[in-house]
Amino acid sequence: MKMRIMALAFLAVVLLPQVCPAAEVVDAVMCLKVENRQPVDAGTSFPADVGQVWCWSRIKDADGTAIKHVYYHNDKEKASVELKIGSPLFRTFSSKRILPGWTGKWRVDIVDASGAVMKSLDFTIGEAAEPTEGKAAPGEAAKPSAEGKTEESAPTQK
């Protein structure tokens, strides 16, 4: 009996990840805006007077759960935005208003439902470099809106 339980536990550990794949960040960028569910003016450095930045991410295998975009300025949490995931391959985005004087190092952690950091995006506010014009991520997906509000639409097709 003990051996059966151990064998079942072993099989669950080995087979469960194949049956229930872990959520994954397929792509993520910081940008100045999102248009037609695509990031626009993506970059890692933005001017001091930017006013607002956006975090755009494409998430795989997290349907029916939620992720968070957690914004940090100089390693201090400034905002946490929960985003519901509505299909197996789902684009979602959030924005953060940047007040005058909030220059320096920033980071957004993309966090899964269990609290694990899936990806971190480092960027700066007030540095010399400008965002890359017109850079957008490829693909189609559902349409979540800014500030943590999510609207469902068609899932991504590859």
N, C-alpha and C positions, 0 to 999 in steps of 0.2 A: 504494500500500500504506500509506504513511504517513497519507494522508488518511482511509483506512478506519479505521485505528486511532484517529485523533483523533475521527472521527465516532462510533465505538463508545464511546469514553471520554466524550464529551459526552452521548450518550444514557444511559449508565449514571448519570452525575451528575444528569441531569434526571429520568429515569424511576425510578431505584432508590428514592428517598424515597416515591414514590407506591405502589410495590409493597411495600416494607417500611417502614411508617410508624414514626416514632420513638416510643419509650415516652413516656408522658405521665402526669403526676399530675392526675387528674380532680378530686380533692378531698383535703384533708388537714387535720386538726385535732389539737390537744393536748387531752387530757381526763383526768378522774380515773379512769375505768374504761371497759371495753368489755363490753357485754352483748348477746348475740344478734348478734354481729358488727357492732354499732353503737356509736359513741362516746357516752358519757354524761357530762354535766357538762363540756362543752367550754368552753375559755376561753383567755385569754392571760396570766392572772395567777392564781397559786395561793398558798395560805397557807404559811408557813414550816414548819409541821408536817405538810405534805401526805403525806410518807412515800414516795409513788410517783406518777409521772405516766405517761401513755400517749401514744404517737404513733400515730394511726390514719390510714391513707392508702388511697385507691382509685387503682389504677394501670391504665392502658390500653395495649395494644399492646406488652406486654413478656413475653408467654407464653413459658415455658421459660427465662427468664433469672432473675437475682436483682437486688434493689435493696438498699440499706443505709439504715438510719436511724442517723445519726451525731449523737450528743448532745454539745453543747458548753456548758460553764459558764464565763462570762467569757472566751470565745474559746479555752478549753483543752478539747481532746477528753477526754470522760469515758467514752464507750462507743460502740461501733459494732456494730450488730446486722444481720446479713445475713438477708434474707427472700426465699425462693424464690417466684416468681410462677408460678401454676399454671393460668391461663386468660387469655383476651384482655382481660377486665375483672375485676380481682381486688382484693379488700379484704385488707389485711394490717395488722398492728399489732405494736408492741413496747412494752415498758415500761422505765422507769429508776427504780431506787430512789434516793430523795433523802435523803441523810444530813443530820442536824442541822448547821446552819452553812452549808449549800450554798445560801444565799440569793443573790438578785441576778439578773443577766441570763443567760438560757439560750437555746439555739437547737438545733433539730434540722434537719439537712440531709438531704433525701431524695436519694440519689445513685444513678445508674443503673449498669449493669454496666461501663461504660467509665470511671467515676469522675466523670462530669459531674454537677453539682448541678442537679437538676430543680426543686426547690422548697426554700425555707427557711421554717421556722416559728419566730418569735421569741416568747418568753414569759418571765415573771418568776416567781420564787419569793420569797415573803415580802413582797409588796406588798399594799396595802390592798384591792384589788379581789378578788372571789371569782369562780370560774368560773360560766358561764351554766348554770343548772339545766336538765337534760333535753335539751340540744341534741344532736341526732343527725343524721348524714348520711343522705341518702336512698339508696334502691336496694338491690339484693340482690347477693351475691357469694360467693366462696369464703371459707373460714374458716381463716386463719392464726392461730396462737396467740402469746402473749407470749414475750418473751425470745428471739426469733429462731427458734422452732420453728414449723414450718408444717404445718397439716393441710389437705388438700384437701377441698372439698365442691362443691356446685353453683356453676357460674359465674353471674355477674351477668346478669340479664335486664333490658332496658330496656322 
